Amino acid sequence: MAGWLDITGMAGPVMVQDGGRPGQMHHGVPPGGALVPELLALANRAVGNTWSAAALECLGPVEVCARGRALRLSVDGHPSLLLPEGERFRVPAPERSSVTYLAVDGGLEVPQVLGGQGTLLVARLGGHEGRLLKTGDSLPVGVPRASPELVALSFPWEDERPIRLTMGPDTEDFDPLMAASLLGSTFTVSNTSDRVGMRLQGPALAHGDEGASTSRPMVRGAIQVTLSGEPIVLGPDHPTTGGYPLIATVIRADWGRLGARRPGATVEFQAVTQDEARDAWSDFARRFRGDA
């Protein structure tokens, strides 16, 4: 390790998150990862890290202190600043997004668990002891590997287009009017939403499934519809299996645009083709992750 990031104060949930741990579904472990991948990538690139390096995901304000060396910090990809050893820095509460990210040059060197460093609260693994951080915690920081990168900021909440999705796989289980209602209505993010799933308030999407369907693998972005007709968009910490019918799936390039919505925010949807979804992901990876 090359230093420490000490947590000296906070007023809301804070945890360690990274790019996720794909490929562990057969162990019953969801991929996890940042709720808003764009902001994680921008913050990391601004301090010279790989886009997926472990950083702080903050739902409220947090105060940190540099120990062992000066630390270069970035919040959500804004120009980095050098925090001298022994000095403190306060990350403000998110203003327009549901969360904010604090990246440190060298990344947070918490242990890797099943191929990832992010906190998976539902399984109490990863991050710092598998839990939310608290005042007094100290996180090891790695050795800086590259110079800070100036990237053009493009925040997810500034893109007001509808959230894009592909229909299915169970659209046929719904009356055609229900699919039209999904695409033609405005929904509101419920305050009971979390990293497991985003509940949407709006018109009920009635279906004939009585909950007896065979359980099957789930993915992030899948829109489950409960027996009451309430749509739930699965998040990074989603259950690995489920039996509710899936009316549609949010495309990967729009995970962050949806995850950034705060309780009370509105959501509208637009159907796209598989080819359009792939093209959108290629553009996303190039702009935010720096992929060729």
Secondary structure as the mmCIF struct_conf table of DSSP 4:
data_model
#
loop_
_struct_conf.conf_type_id
_struct_conf.id
_struct_conf.beg_label_comp_id
_struct_conf.beg_label_asym_id
_struct_conf.beg_label_seq_id
_struct_conf.end_label_comp_id
_struct_conf.end_label_asym_id
_struct_conf.end_label_seq_id
STRN STRN1 TRP A 4 MET A 10
BEND BEND1 ALA A 11 GLY A 12
STRN STRN2 VAL A 14 GLN A 17
BEND BEND2 GLY A 19 GLY A 19
TURN_TY1_P TURN_TY1_P1 PRO A 22 GLY A 23
HELX_RH_3T_P HELX_RH_3T_P1 MET A 25 HIS A 27
TURN_TY1_P TURN_TY1_P2 GLY A 28 GLY A 28
BEND BEND3 LEU A 35 VAL A 36
HELX_RH_AL_P HELX_RH_AL_P1 PRO A 37 ALA A 46
TURN_TY1_P TURN_TY1_P3 VAL A 47 GLY A 48
TURN_TY1_P TURN_TY1_P4 TRP A 51 SER A 52
STRN STRN3 ALA A 55 CYS A 58
BEND BEND4 LEU A 59 GLY A 60
STRN STRN4 VAL A 62 ARG A 67
BEND BEND5 GLY A 68 ARG A 69
STRN STRN5 LEU A 71 VAL A 75
TURN_TY1_P TURN_TY1_P5 ASP A 76 GLY A 77
BEND BEND6 HIS A 78 HIS A 78
HELX_LH_PP_P HELX_LH_PP_P1 PRO A 79 SER A 80
STRN STRN6 LEU A 81 LEU A 83
TURN_TY1_P TURN_TY1_P6 GLU A 85 GLY A 86
STRN STRN7 ARG A 88 VAL A 91
HELX_LH_PP_P HELX_LH_PP_P2 PRO A 92 PRO A 94
BEND BEND7 GLU A 95 SER A 98
STRN STRN8 THR A 100 VAL A 104
TURN_TY1_P TURN_TY1_P7 ASP A 105 GLY A 106
STRN STRN9 LEU A 108 LEU A 108
HELX_LH_PP_P HELX_LH_PP_P3 VAL A 110 GLN A 112
STRN STRN10 VAL A 113 VAL A 113
TURN_TY1_P TURN_TY1_P8 LEU A 114 GLY A 115
STRN STRN11 GLY A 116 GLY A 116
BEND BEND8 GLY A 118 GLY A 118
STRN STRN12 LEU A 120 LEU A 120
TURN_TY1_P TURN_TY1_P9 LEU A 121 ARG A 124
STRN STRN13 LEU A 125 LEU A 125
BEND BEND9 GLY A 126 GLY A 126
TURN_TY1_P TURN_TY1_P10 GLY A 127 GLY A 127
STRN STRN14 HIS A 128 HIS A 128
TURN_TY1_P TURN_TY1_P11 GLU A 129 GLY A 130
STRN STRN15 ARG A 131 ARG A 131
TURN_TY1_P TURN_TY1_P12 THR A 135 GLY A 136
STRN STRN16 SER A 138 PRO A 140
STRN STRN17 VAL A 141 VAL A 141
BEND BEND10 ALA A 146 ALA A 146
HELX_RH_3T_P HELX_RH_3T_P2 PRO A 156 GLU A 158
BEND BEND11 ARG A 161 ARG A 161
HELX_LH_PP_P HELX_LH_PP_P4 PRO A 162 PRO A 162
STRN STRN18 ILE A 163 MET A 167
BEND BEND12 PRO A 169 ASP A 170
HELX_RH_3T_P HELX_RH_3T_P3 THR A 171 ASP A 173
STRN STRN19 PHE A 174 PHE A 174
HELX_RH_AL_P HELX_RH_AL_P2 PRO A 176 GLY A 184
BEND BEND13 SER A 185 SER A 185
STRN STRN20 PHE A 187 VAL A 189
TURN_TY1_P TURN_TY1_P13 ASN A 191 THR A 192
BEND BEND14 ARG A 195 VAL A 196
STRN STRN21 GLY A 197 GLN A 201
BEND BEND15 GLY A 202 PRO A 203
STRN STRN22 HIS A 207 HIS A 207
BEND BEND16 GLY A 208 GLY A 208
BEND BEND17 GLY A 211 GLY A 211
BEND BEND18 SER A 213 SER A 213
HELX_LH_PP_P HELX_LH_PP_P5 THR A 214 SER A 215
STRN STRN23 ARG A 216 PRO A 217
TURN_TY1_P TURN_TY1_P14 ARG A 220 GLY A 221
STRN STRN24 ALA A 222 VAL A 225
TURN_TY1_P TURN_TY1_P15 LEU A 227 SER A 228
STRN STRN25 PRO A 231 LEU A 234
TURN_TY1_P TURN_TY1_P16 PRO A 236 ASP A 237
BEND BEND19 THR A 240 THR A 240
STRN STRN26 THR A 241 GLY A 242
BEND BEND20 TYR A 244 TYR A 244
STRN STRN27 LEU A 246 VAL A 250
HELX_RH_3T_P HELX_RH_3T_P4 ARG A 252 ASP A 254
HELX_RH_AL_P HELX_RH_AL_P3 TRP A 255 GLY A 259
TURN_TY1_P TURN_TY1_P17 ALA A 260 ALA A 260
HELX_LH_PP_P HELX_LH_PP_P6 ARG A 261 ARG A 262
TURN_TY1_P TURN_TY1_P18 PRO A 263 GLY A 264
STRN STRN28 THR A 266 VAL A 267
STRN STRN29 PHE A 269 ALA A 271
HELX_RH_AL_P HELX_RH_AL_P4 GLN A 274 PHE A 284
HELX_RH_PI_P HELX_RH_PI_P1 ALA A 285 ARG A 289
#
